[in-house]
């Protein structure tokens, strides 16, 4: 069977699809991952064959209209979500020529698209093959879909559709107790971390004597985001903990400069997090899922409106604390101390890890995908 997987414009969109795509390859199916050109090396890095569908980056599509006019991020949170949906809609539209040519040369039997990879549904409907919508993380607000549908009005009309096509199957990665109450019906699949790897060092898989805190601004953090972490790094380093910072290697040097002994750089979180007592991050859905998988409590400071709904659910679960963006470093550190000393956070995080472990894995969900039929 030929299976086409559509990722997006960030590493997380590739990593989310990798476990199911790898299970499909291991079962003997032919697999291709389609993504923006800058994400093709990421897919290759996790052992998946990949093709580019556009040379544009996610930022290009987010902040420029189809005719190239610059766009500004709205101030209103709700409008920002629709704005984001429009950006992903433009990515879908730009991807369709390359996807159509790919399908002419290598016709897939099923198309599996990440949550906001809207070209997957368009292509599947054009080809008349099953469409699977695969969560990238803990879910996306519905406003993102509304914005994409607005952006893709012409493309949808060309397929005789008034709205985004419904998938034959939804695959959710979120454990049931923190799944969005309005999540579409679908199958729950065990979350499996699939991030980029590097040569391991003993400290990465060895639990230290002091509590270990991992701090990250995400896989796409640049110098600006890392610079903003500086005060928090200093506050946490002064606490009685061992601090490690997960950040792209190209920007980590600015954190380690003048901070002897600080470990910072690209870290394999699936190895490092099980040795940690706390993860502090900006609310990224896959980062949060990896912490849940490892049974590690979290302190969340969401930096985008779309990260707030699932951060609130995690906060309500008792496995994490959510703080507002802009909270000063001393307050964040005080909350970290609270989470580290209250065993209830660790117990609830362990409960989420058990929920994830009990879900069917990618190899068990794969037959549900291969058995799909349109209509």
Secondary structure by P-SEA (a helix, b strand, c coil): cbbbbbbcccaaaaaaaaaaaaaaaaabbbbbbbccccaaaaaaaabbbbbbcccccaaaaacccccccbbbbbccaaaaaaaaaaaaaaaaaaaaaaaaaaaaaccccbbbbccccaaaaaaaaaaccbbbbbbccccccaaaaaaaaaaaaaaaaaacccccccccbbbbccccccccccccbbbbbbbbbbccccccccccccccccbbbbbbccccccaaaaaaaaaaaaaaaaccbbbbbbccccccccccccccccccccccccccccccccccccccaaaaaaaaaaccccccccccccccaaaaaaaaacccccccccccaaaaaaaaaaaaacaaaaaaaaaaaaaaaaccccccaaaaaaacccc
